[in-house]
Amino acid sequence: MTGQQARTAGAAGLLAAGCVAWSATPLPGPPALGRVILAVAAGCAALSVIRLVLGTAPDDSLVYLNPVLHAARELADLVRRVPWAEGMVVAVLVLEALHRSRPWPTGLLGVALVGYLLAVHLAESGARLAVLRPQVPLLAAGLGLLALAVAAAMLPAETGTTAELMAVLAAVAAVAAGGLALQR
């Protein structure tokens, strides 16, 4: 693992820990259910970082290994095969869904989850951040849509004209984001 990959894996680990802690504060839902989902989210976060640290599997399948080393290699291969990062994202979203409505904290969690997934991708591929430069317009459009959705969620239900304006703005922004995606 290169120094750049180690730093990116460390950043992914910090983002994972922050996302799990953010979505679990305060512990939502029935206490037993919240604890189980929190344990799943924390386990997936830890295993996703371990997966990044393990890297790719060595290709020396013809070498004889004693049973303990063979079992360790099989366990490492299992950790490499399972998409732990995606499991953590699902568990974190379930934890967040168990909370009462909190638009801005949920929006910030969405930004952190996207950052986490990008950091995991960069660490797995060994690529530099510059590889994401062509996606900057799409990421900016996504952040704009997220901000618009959070603002719309904060509006009271009774506001007729404002809610209609926000719906029109959201539709225009979604069409613009779709146009950017098709342009790429």
Residue pairs with C-beta under 8 A, 6 or more apart in sequence:
1 9
1 53
1 55
2 126
4 126
4 128
5 52
5 55
5 123
5 126
8 52
8 119
8 122
8 123
9 49
9 52
9 53
9 123
11 119
12 48
12 49
12 52
12 85
12 116
12 119
12 120
12 123
13 45
13 49
13 52
15 112
15 115
15 116
15 119
16 45
16 48
16 49
16 85
16 88
16 116
17 45
18 112
19 45
19 88
19 92
19 109
19 112
19 113
19 116
20 38
20 41
20 42
20 45
20 88
20 92
20 95
22 105
22 108
22 109
22 112
23 41
23 92
23 93
23 95
23 96
23 99
23 109
24 34
24 38
24 41
24 95
26 99
27 34
27 35
27 38
28 34
28 95
28 96
28 98
28 99
29 37
29 98
33 98
34 95
34 98
37 91
37 94
37 95
37 98
38 95
40 87
40 91
41 88
41 91
41 92
41 95
44 84
44 85
44 87
44 88
44 91
45 84
45 88
47 79
47 82
47 84
48 84
48 85
48 87
48 88
48 120
50 79
51 79
51 80
51 82
51 84
51 85
52 120
52 123
52 124
54 76
54 79
54 80
56 80
57 73
57 76
57 77
57 80
65 73
85 116
85 117
85 120
88 116
89 113
89 116
89 117
92 109
92 113
93 113
96 106
96 109
99 106
101 153
103 150
103 151
103 153
103 154
104 150
104 154
106 150
107 146
107 147
107 149
107 150
110 146
111 143
111 146
114 139
114 142
118 132
121 127
122 128
122 129
122 131
122 132
125 131
132 139
134 184
135 184
137 180
138 177
138 180
138 181
138 184
141 173
141 176
141 177
141 180
142 177
144 173
144 177
145 170
145 173
145 174
145 177
148 166
148 169
148 170
148 173
149 170
151 166
152 163
152 166
152 167
152 170
155 162
155 163
155 166
157 163
